[in-house]
Amino acid sequence: MEKYIENIIALANIKGIGASFMKQHSHLISLYRDNLEMLLSLSNKIDEKDLQVNILKARDIISECNANGIKIISYLDADYPKLLLEIKDPPPVLYAKGNIELLHKSIAVIGTRKSTELGNKIAKKVGQYFSEHWAICNGLVEGIDKHSITNSDEVFSNVIGVISGGLNFEKTSSKITKELAKKVLDRNGLLLSENEPNKKEDQFSGSKASRIQAGLSRGLILIQSSSNGGSKYTLKTFSELNRPIGIIDFKTNSEYNNSDEFSGNRLLLTELKEGLQKMCDIKSKELIKTREIISIAGNEDYKAFEDSLSI
């Protein structure tokens, strides 16, 4: 492993030095990555003592990764996903386990954790179709996430699980995430995290992980969400990107037309970018870069959505 990786890990964990800073200074960090003195000059928030302490921690993290088959990819590396670099705060370091070839051909399939039977059926149908040719990017949690990657008890092939804890998931993750993560690896899928291997998930890490899911994906499909549901976190990041959003549209169904759990779908299809602005609490519609919002009402719309991914 390249020596500079420990410097990147150490720098990213300095208090006050976040992912946005690392992106803004990526050119200089690339130039100085082997030079601690020059890295210290980037900001008065970077204290030499703190940096040295973090380097020791970084070495422990690297040893832990080596012992557990976890690959470390820094944002300066050629195999870091280019799409993810387009978000405003891409993780300076990704920890990966499994089939990293999936990194460059994914779409996000998202929705509520409080999914209904109808939502689950749609999620399975959509996931089954798109997993044939794309990697399904997923948070590996209950609800739409789970049902978009499973058929009965089996996980589809071509799944990327972006988990909110570290990749030693038996120690760091909830029961459902542990179960799905193991199955993803068994099916030659990929697990990703921005967190060191033994860091436990918490109440904030899920919304943070959603930006990675958005950034990795060429397109996003919303299966089922209320207008104020947690899907808004992934949608908000995705709205800042010039990529298409697909929305499940099932106007012939009474549950779809009346249930609060589909109110987000209805809002987005009725008001389009204005609906996205409302749902995600975006200050100005000018901040929305979404290329297109596509109604997905049946199988024929899957191909239309796929066609929009290659524009």
C-alpha positions in Angstrom: 0.0 0.0 0.0 1.3 3.5 -0.9 2.9 5.4 2.0 0.8 8.5 1.4 -2.4 6.7 2.3 -1.7 7.0 6.0 -1.2 10.8 5.5 -4.5 11.1 3.8 -6.3 9.1 6.6 -4.5 11.2 9.2 -5.3 14.5 7.6 -9.0 13.7 7.0 -9.4 12.9 10.8 -8.0 16.3 12.0 -10.8 18.2 13.8 -12.0 21.0 11.5 -10.6 19.4 8.4 -13.6 17.8 6.6 -14.4 16.2 3.3 -15.2 19.6 1.7 -11.8 21.0 2.7 -10.1 17.9 1.3 -11.9 18.3 -2.0 -11.2 22.0 -2.3 -7.5 21.4 -1.7 -7.1 18.2 -3.6 -4.5 19.5 -6.0 -2.2 20.7 -3.3 -2.8 17.6 -1.1 -1.8 15.5 -4.2 1.4 17.5 -4.6 2.2 17.4 -0.9 0.9 14.0 0.0 4.4 12.6 1.0 5.5 15.9 2.7 4.2 16.4 6.2 5.7 19.9 6.5 3.8 21.1 3.4 0.6 19.4 4.5 0.8 21.3 7.8 1.0 24.5 5.8 -2.5 24.0 4.2 -4.4 25.3 7.2 -3.8 26.7 10.7 -6.3 24.0 11.9 -3.7 21.3 11.1 -1.6 20.9 14.3 1.7 19.0 14.0 1.1 17.0 17.2 -2.4 16.1 16.2 -1.2 15.0 12.7 1.5 12.8 14.2 -1.0 11.2 16.6 -3.4 10.6 13.7 -0.7 9.0 11.6 -0.2 6.4 14.3 -3.9 5.8 14.3 -3.8 5.6 10.5 -1.2 2.9 10.7 -3.4 0.9 13.0 -6.3 1.3 10.6 -4.2 0.1 7.7 -3.1 -2.9 9.7 -6.7 -3.7 10.6 -7.7 -3.4 6.9 -4.9 -5.7 5.8 -5.9 -8.3 8.3 -9.5 -8.3 7.2 -9.3 -8.1 3.4 -10.4 -4.5 3.2 -9.1 -2.3 0.4 -8.4 1.4 1.1 -9.0 3.8 -1.8 -8.1 7.4 -1.4 -9.6 10.2 -3.5 -6.2 10.7 -5.1 -6.2 7.2 -6.5 -7.0 6.3 -10.1 -9.6 3.7 -9.1 -11.6 6.1 -6.9 -15.0 6.4 -8.6 -15.0 9.6 -10.7 -18.7 10.1 -10.3 -18.3 10.3 -6.5 -15.8 13.1 -6.9 -18.7 15.3 -8.3 -20.4 15.7 -4.9 -19.3 18.7 -2.8 -17.9 16.5 0.0 -16.6 13.1 -1.4 -15.1 10.9 1.3 -11.3 11.3 1.2 -11.0 7.6 1.9 -13.2 4.7 0.9 -13.0 1.3 2.6 -14.0 -1.5 0.2 -14.6 -5.2 0.5 -15.6 -7.4 -2.4 -16.0 -6.8 -6.1 -14.7 -3.3 -6.8 -15.4 -3.6 -10.5 -19.0 -2.7 -9.5 -18.0 0.8 -8.5 -18.3 2.2 -12.0 -21.8 1.0 -13.1 -24.3 1.6 -10.4 -27.7 3.1 -9.9 -29.4 3.9 -6.6 -32.7 2.4 -5.7 -34.1 4.1 -2.6 -37.2 4.4 -0.4 -38.7 4.4 3.0 -37.8 2.0 5.8 -41.6 1.9 6.6 -42.4 0.2 3.3 -45.8 -1.3 2.5 -46.4 -4.7 0.8 -47.1 -2.8 -2.4 -43.8 -0.9 -2.1 -41.9 -4.1 -1.4 -43.3 -5.8 -4.5 -42.4 -2.8 -6.7 -38.9 -2.7 -5.1 -38.3 -6.4 -5.9 -39.4 -6.0 -9.5 -37.2 -2.9 -10.1 -34.2 -4.4 -8.3 -34.5 -7.7 -10.2 -34.6 -5.9 -13.6 -31.8 -3.4 -13.0 -29.4 -5.8 -11.2 -29.1 -7.8 -14.5 -27.1 -5.0 -16.1 -26.3 -2.5 -13.3 -25.0 -2.6 -9.8 -27.8 -1.7 -7.3 -26.4 0.8 -4.8 -28.1 0.3 -1.4 -27.9 1.2 2.3 -28.6 -2.4 3.4 -31.4 -1.4 5.8 -35.0 -2.5 6.4 -37.8 -1.5 4.0 -37.3 -0.6 0.4 -33.5 -1.1 0.6 -33.9 -4.7 1.6 -36.6 -5.6 -0.8 -34.9 -4.0 -3.8 -32.0 -6.4 -3.5 -33.7 -9.6 -2.4 -35.9 -12.4 -3.8 -37.2 -14.4 -0.9 -34.1 -14.9 1.3 -31.6 -14.5 -1.6 -29.7 -11.4 -2.5 -29.4 -10.4 -6.2 -26.0 -10.3 -7.8 -24.4 -6.9 -8.5 -25.2 -5.1 -5.2 -23.2 -2.4 -3.7 -23.9 -2.0 0.0 -22.9 1.5 1.4 -23.0 0.9 5.1 -22.9 3.5 7.8 -20.6 1.7 10.2 -17.2 0.2 9.5 -16.7 -2.8 7.3 -16.1 -5.2 10.3 -19.9 -5.2 10.2 -20.4 -8.0 12.7 -19.1 -5.5 15.3 -20.4 -2.2 13.9 -23.8 -2.7 12.3 -27.4 -3.5 13.1 -28.8 -7.0 12.8 -30.4 -6.5 9.3 -27.3 -4.8 7.9 -25.1 -7.7 9.2 -27.4 -10.2 7.5 -27.6 -8.4 4.2 -23.9 -7.5 4.2 -22.8 -11.1 4.5 -25.2 -12.2 1.7 -23.9 -9.3 -0.6 -20.3 -10.6 -0.2 -21.4 -14.2 -0.8 -23.0 -13.1 -4.1 -19.7 -11.4 -5.3 -21.1 -7.9 -4.4 -19.3 -5.0 -2.8 -19.4 -3.3 0.6 -18.3 0.3 1.0 -17.8 2.6 4.0 -16.1 5.9 4.6 -15.5 4.8 8.2 -12.6 2.9 9.7 -13.3 -0.8 10.0 -14.4 -0.9 13.7 -16.4 2.3 13.9 -20.0 1.6 15.0 -22.9 3.2 13.1 -24.8 6.0 14.9 -27.8 8.2 14.5 -26.0 10.5 12.1 -23.9 8.0 10.0 -26.9 6.8 7.9 -27.7 10.3 6.5 -24.0 10.8 5.8 -23.7 7.5 4.0 -26.6 8.5 1.8 -24.5 11.1 0.0 -22.1 8.3 -1.0 -24.9 6.3 -2.4 -26.1 9.3 -4.4 -22.6 10.2 -5.6 -21.8 6.8 -6.9 -24.9 6.3 -8.9 -25.5 7.3 -12.6 -29.2 7.5 -11.9 -31.6 7.2 -8.9 -35.0 5.5 -8.7 -37.4 6.4 -5.8 -39.7 3.4 -5.1 -41.7 4.7 -2.2 -41.4 7.7 0.2 -43.5 10.1 2.2 -42.9 13.8 1.4 -40.8 14.2 4.6 -39.2 10.7 4.7 -35.5 9.9 5.0 -35.1 9.5 1.3 -34.8 13.3 1.1 -31.2 13.0 2.2 -30.1 11.0 -0.8 -32.3 13.0 -3.1 -30.9 16.3 -1.9 -27.3 15.2 -2.7 -28.5 13.7 -6.0 -30.3 17.0 -6.9 -26.9 18.7 -7.1 -25.8 16.4 -9.9 -26.6 16.4 -13.6 -28.2 13.0 -13.5 -31.7 11.6 -14.0 -34.2 10.6 -11.2 -36.8 8.0 -11.8 -40.0 8.0 -9.7 -42.4 5.1 -9.4 -45.8 6.1 -10.8 -48.8 3.9 -10.0 -51.7 6.2 -10.4 -54.1 3.3 -11.1 -53.7 2.1 -7.6 -55.7 3.5 -4.7 -53.0 3.0 -2.1 -50.5 4.9 -4.3 -53.0 7.7 -4.7 -54.0 8.0 -1.0 -51.2 6.6 1.2 -48.9 9.1 2.9 -46.1 6.6 2.3 -46.3 7.5 -1.5 -46.8 11.2 -0.9 -43.2 12.0 -1.8 -43.7 10.2 -5.2 -46.8 12.1 -5.9 -45.2 15.4 -5.0 -42.2 14.9 -7.2 -44.3 13.7 -10.2 -46.7 16.6 -9.9 -44.3 19.4 -9.2 -41.1 18.0 -10.6 -38.1 20.2 -9.6 -40.4 22.5 -7.5 -41.4 19.3 -5.6 -37.8 18.3 -5.2 -37.1 21.7 -3.8 -39.9 21.4 -1.3 -39.2 17.8 -0.3 -35.5 18.3 0.3 -35.8 21.9 1.7 -33.5 23.3 -1.0 -33.1 27.1 -0.8 -33.3 27.8 -4.5 -34.5 25.9 -7.5 -31.4 27.2 -9.3 -29.3 24.8 -7.0 -31.1 21.8 -8.6 -29.0 20.3 -11.4 -31.2 17.2 -11.9 -31.1 16.4 -15.6 -34.6 14.9 -15.8 -37.4 13.5 -13.6 -38.8 10.4 -15.2 -42.1 8.7 -14.5 -41.7 4.9 -14.2 -45.1 3.3 -14.5 -44.3 0.0 -16.2 -41.6 -2.2 -17.8 -41.4 0.0 -20.9 -40.2 2.9 -18.7 -37.2 0.9 -17.4 -35.6 1.2 -20.9 -36.4 4.9 -21.1 -34.7 5.4 -17.7 -31.7 3.4 -18.8 -31.4 5.4 -22.0 -31.2 8.6 -19.9 -28.2 7.2 -18.0 -26.0 7.3 -21.0 -26.7 10.9 -22.1 
